[in-house]
Amino acid sequence: MSRRSHKTLTDEDRVLWSLVARSATPLKGRKHPEAPAEPPLTKKEVLDKAPPAAPASPPVAPARPKTLAQNALDRPTHDKLAAGRLPIEGRVDLHGLTQDEAYPLLFSFLHRAHANGIRYVLVITGKGSSSGGDGVLRRAVPGWLATAPFRGLVSSHDHAARNHGGGGALYVRLRRPAPR
């Protein structure tokens, strides 16, 4: 699809763009562009244009301290994984994917690994954009691992050692499968 096929913006796109444009800092010697004045919307128009209440993407958990006992991998285990004394039996690379693509891939990977009795896996999220901000998946994946669908699979997780990806990867310890 070419860019020219999307010349017109919807009203929602215009509002979103104006919010983004106002939050940006202009280059040295330049001013903020003036936005064209739009007539204010009536209350009925605002309610008619409101998006549906159901979220379209997986939930992003708020940032939590890494020191929570339920999520943190114990230090001896982390050190053994980093040194290669404990095997990493599986790995999944999520970087470059959107949240909508990464969430089901991560869930299915962890579900299969858990069913096969695998204990330790490496989840590669990537470090994020080169403009200094944290990556979306780097922030979101630890939150996902703490949610109900993953709690039955994941025992604990922590950031990987530098030789395994550092801040752009996570060690994940899976729960032992239930005895049959």
C-alpha positions in Angstrom: 0.0 0.0 0.0 1.4 3.4 -0.9 1.4 6.4 1.3 -0.5 8.4 -1.2 -3.6 6.3 -0.8 -4.0 7.8 2.8 -4.0 11.5 2.0 -7.0 12.4 4.2 -6.9 12.1 8.0 -9.9 11.4 10.2 -10.9 13.8 12.9 -9.5 11.4 15.5 -6.1 11.4 13.6 -6.1 15.2 13.5 -6.7 15.4 17.3 -4.0 12.8 18.0 -1.5 14.5 15.7 -2.1 17.9 17.2 -1.5 16.5 20.7 1.7 14.9 19.6 2.9 18.0 17.7 2.3 20.2 20.8 4.3 17.8 23.0 7.4 17.9 20.6 10.2 20.4 21.1 10.9 22.3 17.9 14.4 22.5 16.4 16.6 25.4 17.4 15.4 28.6 15.6 12.0 27.2 14.6 8.5 27.7 16.1 5.6 25.4 16.7 3.4 25.3 13.6 0.1 27.0 14.2 -2.8 24.5 14.1 -5.9 25.6 12.2 -8.8 26.6 14.5 -11.5 24.0 14.6 -15.0 24.6 15.8 -15.5 23.0 19.2 -17.5 19.7 19.2 -20.8 19.5 20.9 -21.3 16.9 23.7 -23.3 14.7 21.4 -20.6 14.7 18.7 -18.0 13.8 21.3 -20.1 10.9 22.5 -20.8 9.7 19.0 -17.1 9.7 18.1 -16.0 7.9 21.3 -14.1 4.7 20.6 -15.5 1.4 21.8 -14.8 0.5 25.5 -13.0 -2.9 24.8 -9.3 -2.6 24.4 -7.9 -4.0 21.1 -4.4 -4.8 22.4 -3.1 -6.9 25.3 -3.0 -5.1 28.6 0.2 -3.3 29.6 0.8 -3.7 33.3 2.1 -0.7 35.2 5.8 -0.6 35.9 6.5 -2.6 39.1 9.7 -2.6 41.2 11.9 -5.5 40.1 12.4 -6.6 43.7 9.0 -8.3 44.2 9.7 -11.7 45.6 7.1 -13.4 43.3 8.9 -12.2 40.1 12.6 -12.0 41.0 14.8 -14.9 40.1 17.0 -15.8 43.1 20.6 -14.7 42.9 22.4 -18.1 42.8 20.1 -19.3 40.0 20.7 -16.0 38.0 24.4 -16.4 38.4 24.4 -20.0 37.3 22.3 -19.1 34.2 24.7 -16.2 33.4 27.8 -18.4 33.7 26.2 -21.2 31.7 26.2 -23.8 34.5 22.4 -24.1 34.2 21.2 -24.7 30.6 18.8 -22.4 28.8 16.6 -24.9 27.1 14.7 -22.6 24.9 14.6 -19.1 23.6 12.2 -16.8 21.8 13.0 -13.6 20.0 10.3 -11.0 20.2 12.1 -7.9 19.2 10.8 -6.2 16.1 7.3 -7.4 16.8 4.3 -5.4 17.9 2.5 -6.1 21.2 -0.3 -7.7 19.3 2.1 -10.1 17.6 4.4 -10.7 20.6 1.7 -11.5 23.2 0.3 -14.7 21.6 3.7 -15.8 20.4 5.1 -15.5 24.0 2.1 -17.3 25.5 2.2 -20.2 23.1 6.0 -20.5 23.4 5.9 -20.6 27.2 2.9 -23.0 27.1 4.7 -25.5 24.8 7.9 -25.2 26.9 6.0 -25.8 30.1 4.2 -28.8 28.6 7.6 -30.3 27.5 9.0 -29.9 31.0 11.5 -27.2 30.2 12.6 -25.2 33.2 14.6 -22.2 32.0 14.1 -20.1 28.8 15.4 -16.8 27.4 12.9 -14.3 26.2 14.5 -11.7 23.9 12.6 -8.4 23.9 15.2 -6.0 22.4 16.4 -2.9 24.2 14.0 -0.5 22.4 14.4 2.6 20.3 17.8 4.2 19.7 16.4 7.6 20.7 17.0 6.9 24.4 13.6 5.5 25.4 12.8 2.0 26.7 11.3 -0.4 24.2 7.6 -1.2 24.4 8.2 -4.9 24.8 11.0 -4.4 27.2 8.5 -2.7 29.5 5.5 -4.8 28.7 6.7 -8.4 28.9 7.6 -8.4 32.6 4.1 -7.1 33.3 2.6 -9.8 31.1 4.5 -12.5 32.9 2.8 -11.3 36.2 -0.7 -11.6 34.8 -3.1 -14.4 35.4 -2.7 -16.3 32.0 1.1 -16.6 32.6 1.1 -17.2 36.4 0.3 -20.9 35.9 3.4 -21.2 33.7 6.0 -18.8 35.0 7.6 -19.2 38.4 10.0 -16.2 38.2 11.9 -14.0 35.8 14.7 -11.5 35.8 16.9 -9.5 33.4 19.5 -11.5 31.6 23.2 -11.2 32.0 25.1 -9.2 29.4 26.3 -12.2 27.5 22.6 -13.3 27.0 21.3 -9.9 25.9 21.4 -7.8 29.1 18.5 -5.4 29.5 17.1 -6.6 26.2 16.4 -10.1 27.4 14.8 -12.0 30.3 15.6 -15.2 32.0 12.3 -17.0 32.7 12.0 -20.0 35.1 8.9 -22.0 34.3 6.9 -23.9 36.9 7.3 -27.7 37.2 4.5 -29.5 35.4 1.9 -31.0 37.6 2.4 -34.7 38.4 0.2 -37.0 36.4 
